[in-house]
């Protein structure tokens, strides 16, 4: 994980795939200078949220943090969380 989280200015995601551990791979539904539109991200399963395929996830601007990266389908993608 990153030494300190990086705030991202993204507010809308769509879940593409729920993984066996309950984490979700999603793509960005809005433009961001941090991650391009349709860029993939991973929401880790932290035990407080559950995800389903095609779910739309929204967050207030400035409430999304990148906390690390992971490998998915041969690509490195950001691991993110929504600050509650």
Backbone torsions as a table, in degrees:
resi	resn	phi	psi	omega
1	UNK	NA	163.8	-178.2
2	UNK	-75.0	152.3	179.9
3	UNK	-66.5	-35.9	172.6
4	UNK	-142.3	135.5	-177.4
5	UNK	-60.7	149.3	177.9
6	UNK	-107.5	123.8	178.6
7	UNK	-72.0	131.7	178.4
8	UNK	-111.7	147.1	-178.7
9	UNK	-104.0	69.7	-178.2
10	UNK	-130.3	145.0	-179.2
11	UNK	-130.2	-10.9	-174.8
12	UNK	-139.9	132.6	-179.0
13	UNK	-135.0	156.8	172.3
14	UNK	-128.2	127.1	-178.2
15	UNK	-70.9	126.2	176.8
16	UNK	-93.9	-39.7	-175.0
17	UNK	-153.4	133.1	172.5
18	UNK	-95.9	124.7	-177.6
19	UNK	-83.9	166.4	-176.8
20	UNK	-57.0	-32.8	-178.6
21	UNK	-83.6	2.3	179.0
22	UNK	93.1	-6.7	174.5
23	UNK	-70.3	162.4	-177.4
24	UNK	-131.1	131.4	170.9
25	UNK	-91.7	127.0	-177.4
26	UNK	-133.2	163.4	173.7
27	UNK	-116.4	151.9	-178.6
28	UNK	-73.0	129.2	-179.2
29	UNK	-99.1	-8.9	178.1
30	UNK	-126.6	158.4	-179.0
31	UNK	-70.6	141.9	176.6
32	UNK	-146.6	142.5	174.0
33	UNK	-75.1	-13.6	-178.9
34	UNK	-82.3	-46.7	-179.3
35	UNK	-138.6	128.3	-177.2
36	UNK	-62.0	157.0	175.9
37	UNK	-55.3	139.6	-178.0
38	UNK	71.0	6.1	173.9
39	UNK	-66.7	147.7	-178.5
40	UNK	-90.5	147.6	176.3
41	UNK	-140.7	164.0	176.7
42	UNK	-119.7	126.1	168.6
43	UNK	-96.0	117.2	178.9
44	UNK	-72.8	149.1	173.7
45	UNK	-79.2	108.6	179.8
46	UNK	-103.8	7.1	177.9
47	UNK	87.1	-5.3	-178.7
48	UNK	-104.4	-21.2	-179.5
49	UNK	-126.7	154.0	171.4
50	UNK	-126.0	154.8	-173.8
51	UNK	-127.0	155.1	174.0
52	UNK	-134.0	153.0	177.7
53	UNK	-57.8	143.0	179.4
54	UNK	69.8	6.7	177.1
55	UNK	-66.8	137.6	173.4
56	UNK	-94.0	127.0	178.7
57	UNK	-113.1	127.2	177.7
58	UNK	-121.3	150.2	179.1
59	UNK	-144.8	148.8	174.2
60	UNK	-62.0	144.5	176.8
61	UNK	-55.4	137.9	179.5
62	UNK	83.4	2.0	-178.8
63	UNK	-108.6	16.2	177.9
64	UNK	-114.9	131.0	179.5
65	UNK	-122.0	141.2	169.1
66	UNK	-88.8	124.8	-176.9
67	UNK	-112.0	-1.6	178.8
68	UNK	169.0	-164.5	175.9
69	UNK	-137.5	163.1	175.4
70	UNK	-150.4	165.0	175.9
71	UNK	-91.9	133.6	176.5
72	UNK	-145.9	121.6	179.8
73	UNK	51.2	41.1	176.6
74	UNK	81.1	-0.8	179.4
75	UNK	-114.2	152.9	173.0
76	UNK	-92.0	123.3	-179.2
77	UNK	-123.9	154.2	179.6
78	UNK	-71.0	142.6	169.1
79	UNK	-97.7	126.1	-174.9
80	UNK	-127.1	165.3	173.3
81	UNK	-144.8	156.6	175.1
82	UNK	-98.5	128.2	178.5
83	UNK	-77.0	124.2	-178.0
84	UNK	-99.3	NA	NA
